[in-house]
Amino acid sequence: MKVIAPLMLAVLLTGCGQSEAPPNTSIPSVEELASDPARLKALREQCKTNRAKLGDVLCNRVAEATNLRFFGDGKVPYTPPASSPKF
């Protein structure tokens, strides 16, 4: 029992340590994806068909880049028309 307790404690503490994964530099940034519409379109199709293979990080960035291209940077103010529409 005296030998097992320290061994179990060592195994437990080893399993609780933080794992440091190297940063994945192969995943492009949102700005890079937004600036290349052909690549963005291809990646959007791949995320639709095989999200598990590409990973959530890349597919989330693809979605953000798509929103950025569609909505813009958000700095353009809304300008309503001078006259209201006639229905």
C-alpha positions in Angstrom: 0.0 0.0 0.0 2.9 2.4 0.8 4.4 1.8 -2.6 1.1 2.0 -4.6 -0.1 5.3 -3.1 2.9 7.5 -4.3 2.8 5.7 -7.7 -0.9 6.4 -8.1 -0.3 10.0 -7.1 2.5 10.4 -9.7 0.3 8.9 -12.4 -2.6 11.2 -11.4 -0.4 14.3 -11.5 1.1 13.4 -14.8 -2.3 13.0 -16.4 -3.4 16.4 -15.0 -0.6 18.4 -16.5 -1.3 20.9 -19.3 -0.4 19.7 -22.7 1.2 22.3 -24.9 0.3 21.8 -28.5 2.3 23.8 -31.0 0.4 26.5 -32.7 -1.0 25.4 -36.1 0.5 27.8 -38.6 -1.0 26.0 -41.6 -4.5 27.4 -40.8 -5.0 30.7 -42.7 -6.3 33.7 -40.9 -9.8 35.2 -41.6 -8.3 38.1 -43.5 -6.3 35.7 -45.8 -9.3 33.7 -46.5 -11.5 36.8 -47.2 -9.0 38.1 -49.7 -9.0 34.9 -51.8 -12.6 34.2 -52.9 -11.8 31.1 -54.9 -10.0 29.4 -52.0 -12.8 30.5 -49.7 -15.4 29.0 -51.9 -13.5 25.7 -52.2 -13.0 25.5 -48.4 -16.7 26.3 -47.8 -17.7 23.3 -49.9 -15.2 21.1 -48.1 -16.5 22.2 -44.7 -20.1 21.4 -45.8 -19.1 17.9 -46.9 -16.4 16.9 -44.5 -16.1 19.2 -41.5 -14.7 16.4 -39.3 -11.7 16.0 -41.5 -10.9 19.8 -41.8 -11.6 20.6 -38.2 -13.7 23.1 -36.4 -11.0 25.8 -36.2 -10.6 26.0 -40.0 -14.3 25.8 -40.7 -15.1 28.5 -38.1 -12.5 30.7 -39.8 -14.1 30.0 -43.2 -17.5 31.0 -41.8 -16.0 34.2 -40.3 -14.3 35.1 -43.6 -17.6 34.5 -45.5 -19.4 36.8 -43.1 -16.6 39.4 -43.5 -16.9 39.3 -47.3 -20.7 39.5 -47.2 -21.2 42.1 -44.4 -17.9 44.0 -44.8 -16.0 45.4 -41.9 -19.0 47.0 -40.3 -17.6 50.6 -40.6 -20.0 51.8 -43.3 -22.9 53.5 -41.6 -26.5 52.8 -42.6 -27.8 55.5 -44.9 -31.6 55.4 -45.4 -33.1 56.7 -48.6 -34.1 60.4 -48.8 -37.7 59.5 -49.4 -39.7 56.7 -47.8 -40.9 53.9 -50.2 -44.4 54.0 -51.5 -46.4 50.8 -51.1 
